[in-house]
Amino acid sequence: MSLTIRQLKYFVATAELGQVSQAAHQLNISQSAVTSAIKELESTVGIGLFSRTPGGMELTDAGRRFLNHAYTILSAVDEALRTPALQGTVTGALSLAATYTVIGYFLPHHLERFLQLHPQITVNVHEVNREAGEAGIIQRRFDMGVLLTSNLRTTDLSYETFFGSERRLWVPARHPLLDLPEVTLEHVSREPFIMLTVDEAQQTALRYWSRTPYLPDIRLRTSSVEAVRSMVGNGAGVAILSDMVYRPWSLEGKRIETIKLKDPVPSMDVGLAWKRGIEPSPAMQALREYFRQLYLEPAQLGGHRSRAA
């Protein structure tokens, strides 16, 4: 097994933040993806890089030494990508559709990085809901959409899912559910529940709740993730939301913890969509390759979720 840039990035984020959960939130990926990458890296180098403790992840002596090498390698990669001769020579314009959650918690960092690599591409982003995004792509008002592919409904789109952001239970600090060995939706049904409505979050939630004998005790419906964060942090209820939108502190500075539920809860999948059957422009293909290289290892390219053109 060979060492990859992805493994190094995940290792550095975990080393700097001290927790897999925080690294996953910073990178906008699942915790399992970070854990797997670190295990692969430790297998490749043949030594443990972290000590797993109740408080998080602590670097071993070998890990601290390896961190310096990781910084050097990643710095060299960034410098190489900034070399004008290696920057993309693709020209053109892209009109992108993106939903509220994608714009707020995923796209800005990637858009900045993509434009650094392809300075001759102009990108215009339009915030839309799912229905408007699907219709706009089909009618060619938008070239592509960076969307929640788990929400897509039309069969007239081709899409590629790059990662799934796991949904977990959000609770305030020192909540009694944190002391249980496992937590189910039955436990959650006994708690006041804060329901997010934006980007069809409520419809998704009610679908997985409908597979159980229980229902959430909804005390507030809101389209604001920050409102959910504040309500949970202040002890007004609990919520089930994805790792991608999780932050450990509310605006008031109240701590929010997460719990992995025993019951199956679908992930929130993020990816790229375009009109089925079209010939992608060079700019469209450049954006697709950017995300594929960032999120998909070569071995994954044949097995990730997609709907072919």
C-alpha positions as CSV (number, residue, x, y, z in Angstrom):
1,M,0.0,0.0,0.0
2,S,1.4,3.4,-1.0
3,L,1.3,6.6,0.9
4,T,-1.1,9.2,-0.4
5,I,-1.6,13.0,-0.1
6,R,-5.1,12.3,1.2
7,Q,-3.6,10.3,4.1
8,L,-1.1,13.0,4.9
9,K,-3.8,15.7,5.0
10,Y,-6.0,13.7,7.3
11,F,-3.1,12.9,9.5
12,V,-2.0,16.5,9.8
13,A,-5.6,17.7,10.5
14,T,-6.0,15.1,13.3
15,A,-2.5,15.9,14.7
16,E,-3.3,19.7,14.8
17,L,-6.8,19.3,16.3
18,G,-6.3,16.4,18.5
19,Q,-9.6,14.6,17.6
20,V,-10.8,12.7,14.7
21,S,-14.2,14.3,14.9
22,Q,-12.7,17.8,14.7
23,A,-10.5,16.8,11.8
24,A,-13.5,15.4,10.0
25,H,-15.5,18.6,10.5
26,Q,-12.7,20.7,9.3
27,L,-12.2,18.6,6.2
28,N,-15.9,18.2,5.5
29,I,-15.7,14.4,5.4
30,S,-16.9,11.5,7.6
31,Q,-15.0,10.5,10.8
32,S,-14.7,7.0,9.4
33,A,-12.8,8.3,6.3
34,V,-10.3,10.0,8.6
35,T,-10.0,6.9,10.8
36,S,-9.4,4.7,7.8
37,A,-6.8,7.0,6.3
38,I,-4.8,7.1,9.5
39,K,-4.9,3.3,9.9
40,E,-3.8,3.0,6.3
41,L,-1.0,5.5,6.9
42,E,0.2,3.7,10.0
43,S,0.2,0.4,8.1
44,T,2.2,1.9,5.4
45,V,4.9,3.4,7.7
46,G,4.8,0.4,9.9
47,I,4.4,2.2,13.3
48,G,1.7,3.8,15.4
49,L,1.5,7.6,14.9
50,F,-1.2,8.2,17.6
51,S,-2.1,7.1,21.0
52,R,-5.9,6.8,21.3
53,T,-7.0,8.3,24.7
54,P,-10.4,9.2,26.1
55,G,-9.5,12.9,25.4
56,G,-8.7,12.3,21.8
57,M,-5.6,11.5,19.7
58,E,-2.1,12.2,21.0
59,L,0.9,11.9,18.7
60,T,3.5,9.3,19.7
61,D,7.2,10.2,19.5
62,A,7.2,8.6,16.0
63,G,4.1,10.6,15.1
64,R,5.7,13.9,16.1
65,R,8.7,13.1,13.9
66,F,6.5,12.0,11.0
67,L,4.4,15.2,11.4
68,N,7.5,17.3,10.3
69,H,7.9,15.1,7.2
70,A,4.2,15.5,6.4
71,Y,4.4,19.3,6.6
72,T,7.4,19.2,4.3
73,I,5.7,17.0,1.7
74,L,2.4,18.9,1.7
75,S,4.2,22.2,1.5
76,A,6.2,20.9,-1.5
77,V,2.9,19.8,-3.2
78,D,1.3,23.2,-2.6
79,E,4.4,25.0,-4.0
80,A,4.3,22.7,-7.1
81,L,0.7,23.5,-7.7
82,R,1.4,27.2,-7.5
83,T,4.0,26.9,-10.3
84,P,2.5,28.8,-13.3
85,A,3.7,26.1,-15.7
86,L,1.7,23.5,-13.8
87,Q,-1.5,25.5,-13.4
88,G,-4.4,24.6,-15.6
89,T,-4.6,26.1,-19.0
90,V,-8.3,25.4,-19.4
91,T,-10.3,28.6,-20.2
92,G,-14.0,29.2,-20.2
93,A,-16.9,29.9,-17.8
94,L,-18.9,27.8,-15.5
95,S,-22.4,28.5,-14.2
96,L,-22.9,26.4,-11.0
97,A,-26.0,25.7,-9.0
98,A,-25.6,25.0,-5.3
99,T,-28.0,24.5,-2.4
100,Y,-28.0,26.4,0.9
101,T,-26.1,23.7,2.8
102,V,-23.5,23.2,0.1
103,I,-22.8,27.0,-0.2
104,G,-22.6,27.5,3.5
105,Y,-20.6,24.5,4.6
106,F,-18.7,23.0,1.7
107,L,-18.2,25.0,-1.5
108,P,-16.3,28.2,-0.7
109,H,-13.0,26.5,0.2
110,H,-13.1,24.3,-2.9
111,L,-14.1,27.1,-5.2
112,E,-11.1,29.2,-4.0
113,R,-8.8,26.2,-4.5
114,F,-10.2,25.4,-7.9
115,L,-9.7,28.9,-9.2
116,Q,-6.1,28.9,-7.9
117,L,-5.5,25.9,-10.1
118,H,-7.5,27.2,-13.0
119,P,-7.2,31.0,-13.0
120,Q,-8.5,31.3,-16.6
121,I,-11.9,29.8,-15.7
122,T,-14.7,32.1,-14.5
123,V,-17.2,30.6,-12.1
124,N,-20.6,32.0,-11.3
125,V,-22.5,30.4,-8.4
126,H,-26.3,30.5,-7.9
127,E,-27.9,29.5,-4.7
128,V,-31.1,27.4,-5.4
129,N,-33.2,24.8,-3.9
130,R,-33.1,21.2,-5.2
131,E,-36.0,21.6,-7.6
132,A,-34.7,24.8,-9.2
133,G,-31.2,23.3,-9.4
134,E,-32.4,20.2,-11.2
135,A,-34.6,22.2,-13.6
136,G,-31.9,24.7,-14.3
137,I,-29.3,22.1,-15.1
138,I,-31.7,20.2,-17.4
139,Q,-32.7,23.5,-19.2
140,R,-28.9,24.4,-19.4
141,R,-29.3,27.6,-17.3
142,F,-26.6,26.0,-15.2
143,D,-23.7,23.9,-16.5
144,M,-23.4,21.8,-13.3
145,G,-24.6,21.6,-9.8
146,V,-22.7,21.0,-6.6
147,L,-25.7,19.4,-4.8
148,L,-26.8,17.0,-2.1
149,T,-26.9,14.0,-4.4
150,S,-28.8,12.0,-1.8
151,N,-31.8,14.4,-2.4
152,L,-31.8,14.2,-6.3
153,R,-35.1,13.1,-7.8
154,T,-35.0,13.5,-11.6
155,T,-33.5,10.8,-13.8
156,D,-32.4,13.4,-16.4
157,L,-29.2,14.1,-14.6
158,S,-25.9,12.4,-14.4
159,Y,-24.1,12.7,-11.1
160,E,-21.1,11.7,-9.1
161,T,-21.2,11.4,-5.3
162,F,-17.8,12.3,-3.7
163,F,-18.5,11.7,-0.1
164,G,-21.2,11.0,2.4
165,S,-21.4,13.1,5.6
166,E,-22.7,10.9,8.4
167,R,-25.7,12.1,10.4
168,R,-25.3,12.0,14.2
169,L,-27.3,13.1,17.2
170,W,-26.4,16.5,18.6
171,V,-26.8,17.0,22.3
172,P,-25.6,19.7,24.8
173,A,-22.6,19.0,27.0
174,R,-23.2,16.6,29.9
175,H,-26.4,15.3,28.5
176,P,-27.5,12.0,30.1
177,L,-27.5,10.2,26.7
178,L,-23.7,10.7,26.5
179,D,-23.4,8.2,29.4
180,L,-25.3,5.4,27.6
181,P,-23.3,2.6,25.8
182,E,-25.6,3.0,22.8
183,V,-28.3,5.4,21.8
184,T,-31.3,4.6,19.6
185,L,-34.1,6.6,18.0
186,E,-36.3,5.3,20.8
187,H,-34.1,7.3,23.2
188,V,-34.2,10.3,20.9
189,S,-38.1,10.2,20.7
190,R,-38.2,10.9,24.5
191,E,-36.2,14.2,24.1
192,P,-37.5,17.6,22.8
193,F,-36.4,17.7,19.2
194,I,-35.2,20.6,17.0
195,M,-36.0,19.9,13.4
196,L,-34.0,21.5,10.6
197,T,-36.1,22.1,7.5
198,V,-33.7,23.6,4.9
199,D,-32.5,21.4,1.9
200,E,-35.3,18.9,2.6
201,A,-33.8,17.9,5.9
202,Q,-37.2,17.4,7.5
203,Q,-38.4,15.1,4.7
204,T,-35.2,13.1,5.0
205,A,-35.6,12.8,8.7
206,L,-39.3,11.7,8.6
207,R,-38.4,9.0,6.1
208,Y,-35.9,7.3,8.5
209,W,-38.2,7.9,11.5
210,S,-41.0,6.3,9.6
211,R,-39.1,3.0,9.5
212,T,-39.4,2.9,13.3
213,P,-42.4,2.8,15.7
214,Y,-41.3,6.2,17.1
215,L,-41.7,9.9,16.1
216,P,-39.6,12.9,17.2
217,D,-41.1,15.2,19.7
218,I,-40.6,18.3,17.6
219,R,-40.5,21.6,19.6
220,L,-39.1,23.8,16.8
221,R,-38.8,23.8,13.1
222,T,-36.3,26.1,11.6
223,S,-34.4,26.6,8.3
224,S,-31.3,28.0,10.2
225,V,-28.5,25.6,11.2
226,E,-27.2,28.2,13.6
227,A,-30.6,28.3,15.3
228,V,-30.4,24.5,15.7
229,R,-26.9,24.8,17.1
230,S,-27.9,27.5,19.6
231,M,-31.0,25.6,20.8
232,V,-29.1,22.4,21.3
233,G,-26.2,24.2,23.0
234,N,-28.6,25.9,25.4
235,G,-30.3,22.6,26.3
236,A,-33.6,23.3,24.6
237,G,-33.5,20.0,22.6
238,V,-31.5,17.6,20.6
239,A,-31.1,17.3,16.8
240,I,-29.9,14.9,14.2
241,L,-27.7,16.6,11.6
242,S,-24.7,15.8,9.4
243,D,-21.0,16.0,10.3
244,M,-20.6,18.6,7.5
245,V,-22.6,21.2,9.3
246,Y,-21.4,20.3,12.8
247,R,-19.3,22.8,14.9
248,P,-18.6,22.1,18.5
249,W,-19.7,25.5,19.8
250,S,-22.9,27.6,19.5
251,L,-22.8,31.3,18.9
252,E,-23.1,31.8,22.6
253,G,-20.1,29.6,23.3
254,K,-22.1,26.5,24.5
255,R,-20.5,23.1,23.8
256,I,-22.3,20.6,21.5
257,E,-21.5,16.9,21.6
258,T,-22.4,14.3,19.0
259,I,-23.5,10.6,19.4
260,K,-23.4,7.9,16.7
261,L,-26.9,6.3,16.7
262,K,-27.4,2.6,16.7
263,D,-30.3,2.8,14.3
264,P,-29.5,3.3,10.6
265,V,-29.6,7.0,9.6
266,P,-28.7,7.8,6.0
267,S,-25.7,10.0,5.3
268,M,-26.0,13.4,3.5
269,D,-24.2,12.8,0.2
270,V,-22.5,15.6,-1.7
271,G,-21.5,15.5,-5.3
272,L,-21.6,17.0,-8.8
273,A,-24.5,16.8,-11.2
274,W,-24.9,17.7,-14.9
275,K,-27.4,17.1,-17.7
276,R,-27.5,13.5,-18.9
277,G,-26.1,12.9,-22.3
278,I,-24.3,16.2,-22.9
279,E,-20.7,16.6,-23.9
280,P,-19.0,18.3,-20.9
281,S,-17.0,21.5,-21.7
282,P,-13.3,21.6,-20.8
283,A,-14.2,23.8,-17.8
284,M,-16.9,21.3,-16.6
285,Q,-14.4,18.4,-17.0
286,A,-11.8,20.4,-15.0
287,L,-14.2,20.8,-12.1
288,R,-15.1,17.2,-12.2
289,E,-11.5,16.1,-12.2
290,Y,-10.7,18.5,-9.3
291,F,-13.3,16.7,-7.0
292,R,-12.4,13.3,-8.3
293,Q,-8.7,13.7,-7.5
294,L,-9.5,15.2,-4.0
295,Y,-12.0,12.7,-2.8
296,L,-11.7,9.5,-4.9
297,E,-8.7,7.2,-4.6
298,P,-7.9,5.3,-7.9
299,A,-9.4,2.1,-6.4
300,Q,-12.6,3.9,-5.6
301,L,-13.3,5.3,-9.1
302,G,-15.0,2.1,-10.2
303,G,-17.1,1.7,-7.1
304,H,-18.4,5.1,-6.0
305,R,-22.0,6.1,-6.4
306,S,-22.8,7.7,-9.7
307,R,-25.4,7.9,-12.5
308,A,-23.5,7.6,-15.8
309,A,-23.9,10.1,-18.6
